[in-house]
Each structure stands twice: as structure tokens, then as C-alpha cells.
């Protein structure tokens, strides 16, 4: 795996785990990488992840604890609905 290309399924797996903490997060739509951060767009909004966290999910998902997920879920920003 090249250093600049993150495994998509690791991002999707993280979203699935995060949805267990916050059901409002929604499903994966797309993502963009900027520096060490990954902005993930979901059906309900956006959440910013670190590349390090995505790689942890890929290599050693058991190292990501529930309290890490709870803290991360607080970063979720719900999309404003169109009136």
C-alpha cells in the first residue's frame, strides 16, 4: 500500500464503529485527504479523521478503544438540511 493512499474499507469500518456511538453519523459517501487529516463525508454530515487513526484501524483495530471512538464521534458535524 502506498503511503499516500489510504485503504477505503478502513475508513468505512471506522464509520461503522462510530455509528455504534452516534447513530446520526450515517453512511460513507466520499473522502478527501489533506495533510495528515481525512475529511469524510457521510449521508448526514462530515467527520474529520487522522490518517494515523485510519491506519490503526487497518493494522490494529483492537488498539482503538471505545473511549477513543466516543471522543472522535464528537467531531461529527451534521449537514444542515435544505429548507
Secondary structure, 3 states (H helix, E strand, C coil): CCCCCCCHHHHHHHHHHHHHHCCCCCCEEEEEEECCEEEEEECCEEEEEEHHHHHHHHHHHHHCCHHHHHHHHCCCEECCCCC
